[in-house]
Structure formats: structure tokens, C-alpha cells
Amino acid sequence: MPTSNNARFWDRAARKYAASPIGDMEGYERTVAHARRYLKATDVAFEFGCGTGTTAVKLAPAAARYIATDISSEMIAIARERAVAESITNIEFAVGTADVAPYPDASFDAVLSFNVLHLIEDRAAALRGAHRMLKPGGLFISKTPALAEMNFLIRLAVPVMRAVGQAPYVAFFSNSELEREIVAAGFEIVERASHGSGKKDVRTFFVTRKA
Ligand SMILES: C[S@@+](CC[C@H](N)C(=O)[O-])C[C@H]1O[C@@H](n2cnc3c(N)ncnc32)[C@H](O)[C@@H]1O
């Protein structure tokens, strides 16, 4: 699906996405708490694929300035409403893709991304972008579903759903494949954790540093 079709898919999904409850709230809160611990009060942070801004508004108070982007203008509209409703004033939202972010090299102390890398067609470009925009020693913090580790039926279902416009672009990779890609983009692993409450958690939380 070309990028514009993906944006349209996420635009259509935005209000429903905003209204759906978080599946594993305890696991989610562990992720937010861990990510927050890595942010400093002086940090300028950047999040791509921020969706409706749920996580962004929770993390922004831990940083000096927080810029959050998403390919979907509908998602960004909801995220802006959320920040106003929650009186978070150090956050800026913008529409943008992960790979073509218009920020200078070494602009950020931290780059973050949650539940997004599997939805990006050129993942390597997104990871290169994160690396480029980070200051030396800056952190890239992410958590992504490794769909190759889920029930194989999802591999059959996604192409069918895409054919009828009910799914966006989705990539299938394992956590170890993703880790290799992150390392290949120039990051070293600081922490790898599983925050899910269930027995099997296919979403590894990675904290990595620009080497
Ligand atoms: C599953 S939602 C996750 C949203 C949010 N990070 C969260 O955890 O709730 C995926 C988000 O990625 C965005 N997205 C998809 N492809 C993207 C791309 N190439 N660049 C930036 N955002 C993208 C979608 O618009 C959507 O808001």
C-alpha cells in the first residue's frame, strides 16, 4: 500500500482507535514508566507514529520539549485535542512520516516509537532517520509487535484484509530480526525487556543508544 493509502487507512481508523481500550493496561503502564525513566528534564524528544497521542502526553512532562508526529492528520487532530484536555503544554504535534522527518541531524536526545515499526514499509529508512536525528549517545526507545512470533493464522488473514481495504501495510518479523535491524542502523542495545502481563509477549521493549 503506498504511503498515501496508508495515511488514508489510518485517517479512517483514527476515531475508532482513540475509543478502543488498551488491551493490557498493566503492561502498557510498565512500558510508559520504563520509558519515562530514560527521559531527562532537559531532553528534547521526538516520537514518530504517535497515533492519538496517548503515550506522548504521558511522556512529555518528563522532558523539556516533546515533538510527536504521525502519518495520519486525523490521528494528529485527536492527539492535539488530548494534549489540550490534559493541559500538556510542552508538546508539539505534526503530520509526518517516520523516514522523512524534516529535523536537522543531532536534534534530539531521545527518539521514541510504539507499535509502529511493523507498519512502516521502509523500516530501514525510518531507523536511519531516528539515528540521524539523535545526538551522539541519544536513545532510541521502541516497542513493536513482532508478528512473525504470533499465531501463523495472522499471516493468512492480513493479506485478505488488505485486499478489501481492512488492513494497512504490515510487516512480519521476529524480535531478533528487529534487533539486528536496529543494531545495523547504528544503535547499541541498552535494555531489552518484556512488559506484557500474559505468558507470551511478542513486543520487546528496546532501549538503544546511538553508538
Ligand atoms: C497501531 S498505531 C500506534 C499509535 C501509537 N504509537 C500507540 O501506541 O497507540 C500506528 C500508528 O502509526 C502511524 N503510521 C503508520 N505508518 C506510518 C509512517 N510511515 N510514518 C509515521 N506514522 C505511521 C499510523 O497512522 C498510526 O497512528
The ligand as a Gaussian input file, in Angstrom:
#p B3LYP/6-31G(d) Opt

LIG

0 1
 C       -1.025000       0.985000      15.844000
 S       -0.977000       2.735000      15.769000
 C        0.069000       3.120000      17.171000
 C       -0.142000       4.504000      17.679000
 C        0.580000       4.851000      18.983000
 N        2.013000       4.865000      18.813000
 C        0.161000       3.889000      20.069000
 O        0.996000       3.091000      20.530000
 O       -1.018000       3.918000      20.439000
 C        0.136000       3.014000      14.434000
 C        0.304000       4.456000      14.054000
 O        1.377000       4.558000      13.122000
 C        1.035000       5.525000      12.159000
 N        1.855000       5.250000      10.952000
 C        1.709000       4.261000      10.044000
 N        2.673000       4.343000       9.116000
 C        3.447000       5.400000       9.448000
 C        4.602000       6.006000       8.874000
 N        5.158000       5.531000       7.758000
 N        5.137000       7.093000       9.484000
 C        4.578000       7.598000      10.619000
 N        3.477000       7.067000      11.196000
 C        2.927000       5.988000      10.632000
 C       -0.458000       5.349000      11.980000
 O       -1.069000       6.472000      11.418000
 C       -0.922000       5.061000      13.397000
 O       -1.267000       6.241000      14.072000

